[in-house]
């Protein structure tokens, strides 16, 4: 007897769409077949809705430990389930920072009794922790996160000697945030002197400009080539940076890149209305950059789509521009943003699945997730493609309680999210009592 059978699915997987049933037992997909008639504890007629692998978001900030007034592992993983995200990699810029293997292990221990979705964590690089990096367990940490700009304190890696050591010795994929810290600092001073109290979010993309991104990302690519390193560049934002990357399948590359949903959706024209709500690093830039990013995604120069979910409280974001923190909450609505591109005939369902699940699993060598396959974990998102969904304060699940999309109606809804064989989200609600997610395993 199966635990759950999904009938009449339109499965989107490995570049094809096909009709089938799915039978689940325990936490695994046991059978994919056109007409499953076996007994099951529960049977759900999907009625021709699209079934895709649960999203794997390789770039989120869940703010725990130390910053839990903004968000925490429980609240933000719960919000992700409402957005079809069943697995995530979380960032090291918490308090204390995840720059030691001891702190990394403590985060895994936290997540084991708090995370409602599957989890892994990035070890963080610093100017001084190369010995910690050398001894990291490559089957525990997702990757090594290096902030080459847009951070402060020990999380900013601005020593060229430290970067040389990191790219030379890291046993993990190096994942980078690329903005040149000196150029950003100089331009912040320049704009402050010019505009004074009139400095605002509309200047953000001019301060953290194209050149600040290119200087840093080109350095990262040069270092990766010098040391034959595995490099993945997070959240590209500029047309100029795209020249650094080559088109092709993700599993044929050692240097890869990604784009985030907000950089695909917004351009500089939105600053006048949304202001600090969309202040993020690297910045949202011009329409020509946005269009170039989408084209590069379709041309396979960009390999992965993520959110960089980064919640702050409303009061924090409503401070004067220089004091407002960078980042916006996105993990609940990232898939719906992408589905709007589907409705505009820009992204196919197959491409969305490839960039949010398959390629993440390939790039980071994730074990038995990211695909709809027999024997794999039953992590699934089911889409109500033509059912509109309006974002409101009542249905926002982020702990911070706001979204730059508040009031917006997306073209599609998430019908159901299944994680490890368990129906976690259905009927617009995350289930009250959920088992905890599992630690993501790697085949390395």
N, C-alpha and C positions, 0 to 999 in steps of 0.2 A: 504493500500500500504506500502511495506517495503522500507527502504532507500537503502539497499544493499543486494543482494543475491549472495552467493558464490556457484557455481555449481561444482559438480564432485570433491569433497574434499576427501582426505584420512585423516580422523581425528584421531589424536593420543591423547588419553585422558583416564585417569583412567585405565591404563594397558591393553588397547585394541586398535586396529586399525580397523576402519570401514569406509566404503564409505557412504557419505551423502552430502546433501546440507546444507547450513547455511543461515538463513534469519536474518537480523539485522535491528532493528528500533531504532532510536535515538542512545543511547549509549549501547544498550543491545542486547544480542542474544535472538531473539524472538522465533525462531523455528529451530530445528534440525530434518531434515526429508530426506528420500531417494530421493524424487523428488518434489521439490517445484516449482510450476508453477504460483504462484501469481505474481501480478504486483509489480514492484520495480523501484525506480528511477535509479538504476544502477545494472547491473548483470555482474559478472565476472566469466568466465569459468576457474576454477583452473586447469583443465586438469589432474587430478589425483595427483597433488602435495600434499605433506604432510602438514597438518594444525595442529599447536600445540598451546597451550596457550602461550601468550606473557610471556617472561621471567620476573621474579621478582628477581632483584639483591639486596640482603640484605646488601651489603657491597661495597659502592663506596665513593670516595672522589671527590666531584665536585668543591671544593676550594673556595666556596663563602659563606660568605663574607671574604674579606681581602687578598686572595691569587689568585685573578682572572687573574693575568698574566699567570698562569699555566692552568687554566680552569675555567669555570663558569657554573652555573646551565643550562643556555640556550645551550651553546656549547656542553656540555657533555651529556645532555639528548638527544640532537639531534643526536649525535654519537651513543648513545644507541639504538635509533629507527632504525638506519641502521643495527644494530646487533640483532634485534628482542626483545630488552629489552623494555618493556612497563611500568614497575614500578621499583622503586628503594628506598632503605633506604640509607640515606647519613650520613656521619660521623661528629663528633663534633669537630675535631681538625682543626678548621678554626680560623679566627681572627676578632672579639673576639670569644673565644671558646664557644661552646654550652653547658655550664655547669650551666646555670641558666634557669629557666622557661621563663623569659623575653626574653633571647636570642633565645630560642627554638621557641617561638611564632614569633619572628621577621624573622626567617628562613622560617617558613611556609608562612608568608606574602610575602617574597621575591619570593618564588617558585610559588605563586599563579599567578604572572604576568610574570614569566620567564621560568618555567619548561614546556617542550614540552611533557613530559611523567608524569605518575602518581608518586606521591612522598610522602615520609615520612622521618622523621629524628630521629636519636638517640640522646637522652640526654647523655651528657658526665659525667662520674664520676671523682671526684678529691679526694684529701686527706681531703678536708674541706667542701664539699658541701652536706653532708648527709641530711640537712634540705630541700634543694631544691629537692633532690631525693624523699624524703618522700611525698612531695606535688605535684609531677608530675601528670598530667592528663594521665591515662593509655590508654585512647582512642584517645590521640593525638600523643604521642611519640611512635616510633616503639619498642624501647628497651632502656636499659641503657648500654652504651658502656664504658668498663673499660680497659684502657691500663695498663696491668700488665707488663710493659716493653715496649721498643721501642718508647718511647715518652719523651718529656722534659717538664719542667715547670709544670704547674698545671694539665696537662693531664696525667702525670705519677702518678699512684696510687701505691706507694711503702710502705705505712704505713700499718702494719698488723692490727692495730686498725681500720683504715679506711676501710680496706677490710672486716673485721668482721662486721662492721656496714652496709656496702653496701649489703653483702650477707644476712644479717639478716633482713634488713628493706626495701630493694628495692621492690616496688610494680610491677616493670616491670621485664621481662626476662633480666638477666644479660648476656651481650655478651662480650667476652673477647679477647684481644690480649695477648697471653701468651709467654713471654720471661723473664727470670730472670735478672733483671737489674744489679745486682752486678756481676754475672758471666760474663755477656756481657762486662761490664766495665773492669773487670780484664783481660779478654782475648783480648780486644782491646789494652790494655797497653802492654800485653805480646807480641802480634804480632807486634806492633809498635816498640818495643825494638829490636825484632829479625830481622825485615825486613826493617825498616826505610823507605826510599824513594821508596823502591821496593814493599811496601805494595800495593796490588791491589785487584780487584774484585774476583780473584780466591781464595783469602783467606776468603772471606765473610762467606761462609758456615762453615768454621772452627772456626771463631770468634763467630758467632751466631750459635752455634752448637746444636747438639741433646740434650745435657744435659741442656742447657739454656732453651730450650722449655719445656722439661719434668719437670724440677723443678717448673716452673710456672704453667703449665697446671695441674699437679698433685695437686698443692696447690689450684687451682680454684675448681677442682673436690672435694677435701676434704672439702672445705668451703661450697660448695653446698650441700654436704651430711650432714654436721654438722647442717645447718640451713634449710634443705629441700627446697632449693632455686631452681628456674628455671634458668638453666645455658645453654648457647649455646657457644661453643668454636669455634671461627673463625679460618680459615686457618691453619689447621693441616699440618705439614710438615715432620713428622718423624714416622718411624715404631714403635718406642718405645712408643710414646704417645697413640697408638691405644689400648694398654692394658687397658687404663683408661675408655674405652667406651664399651657398650654392643650392640649386634646386636638386631634389631627389628624395628618395625614400629615407625615412628617419633611420632605419637600421643599417643604412650604408654610410652614415656620417659619424665623425667624432666631434664635429662642431655643429651644434643645433641651436634653434631659437624658438621663441614663442611670442604670442601677442595676447593681450588681455581684452576682455569683453568691453570694458569702458573706453579703451583706446580705439576699438572698432566702432563704437556707437557715437561717442561725443567728438566734437571738434571745438576750436577756440571760440566759436560763436555762442556756445552754451555758458561761458563764464559770466556774461552779463546778467543772466537770470539765476544761475545756480551758485555762482561765487565760490565760496570756500567748500561747499558741498562736494565739488569735483576737483578740489585742490588735491593733487596726488603727485608722487614722485616715482618715475619720471612723469613729466607733465603731459596732459592732453594737448596736442598740438594742432596744426592746421588741417583743413579739409584735404589738401593734396597729400599730406602724410597719411591720413586715415584711409584714403582710397588706395594708396600704395601698399599699405599693410594688408588690406584685404586681397589685393591682387597677388602679393607675395605668398599669402596663405594658400590661395588657389593654385599658384605656380609651384608649390611645395618648397619654397625657400623658407617659409615659416612652418614649423612642424607641430606645434602644440598651442592650444588655447587654454588659458587659465583665468582666474578672477583677480588674484592679489587682494582678496577680501581683507579689508583693514578698517575695522570699526573704531570710531571715536564717539564720545558723547556729543549730543547736540550743542551743549554749552561750550565745549572745547572747539567745535567747528565754527561757532558763531563769534569767536574772538576776532579782533582785528587781524587782517590777512597775515602780517608777519608772525603772529603768535599762534595762528590756527594750525593744528597738526595736519600732515598730509596723509591721505588715504580715505577710502570710502567703502561702505559695506556692500557686498555684491553676491555672496555665495548662494543666496536664496533665489536670485533672479538671473543668474548668468545664462542658464539654458534657455530661458524665455527670450533673452536678448538675442541669442543665436537663432531661435525659431523665428523671430521677426525677419532675420536675414533670409531664412528659408522661404518665408511668405513673399519676400521681394525677389525671389529667384536668383539670389546671390550665392547662398550656400545650399548644397544638397544635404539631405539627412545623412547620407553616407559620409560626406566630408565632415559634418559636425561630429559624428561618431568617431571617425578616424582621428580627429584633432583633440578630442576631449577624453578618449578612452584608449583606443588601440595604440596610438603613438606614445602616450604616457607610459603604458605598460611595457612597450618595446624599449623606450629610451632608458628607463630606470630598471629594467629587467625584473618587473613585478611578477610574482608567482601566481598563476591561476586566477587572475582578475583582468578586467578590461575587454573581455570578449564574451559573447554568448556561445558557449561551447559545453558539450557534455563533459562532466567532471570538474568544470570550473565552478567557483563560488557563484551563487545565485544573487548577483548584484544587478538590479534592473531598474530602469526608469521607463514608465509608460506614459505616452504623450496623448493629450487631447488636443490634436493639432488645430482644430477649428473652433475651440471653445475659448473665447476671450477671458482674460484675467486682469482685473484692475487691482493695482497695488494700493493699499490703504494702511493707515496706522493700526487698524484692527487686525490685519493679517501679516504684518511685518513681524518676523520672529527674532530678529537680531536683538541682542541685549541692549544695544544703544537706542533702539526704538525708532529709527528713522531710515529713510532711503532717498537717494536723489531721484528715484523713480516714483515717489509717492504721488498718487493721482493718475499715473500713466496706465493705460490699458494695453497689455500685450495681446498679441493675436492668438497665442496658444497657452494652454494650462498643463500642469503636471497632474496626471490622473492618479498615478500610484508610484511609490518607490518601494522596492524590495531590496533588503540588505541581508546577506547571508541566509537567504531563504525565508526571511521574515517580512511580512507586510508592515512597513514602518510608517508610511504616509498614504492616506486614502481619504477621498471625500473632502479634500481641502484641509485636512488636519493630520498632524503628527500624532501617532498613538501615545497615550499617556504612559503606559508601562512598556518599556523597550529593553531588550537585552543590550548589553554593551557591544560596541564594535570590536573588531579583531585587529591585532597588530599586523600590518602588511608584511608579507614575507617576500624575499627577493631570491632570484636564481642567478647568483653571481659567482 
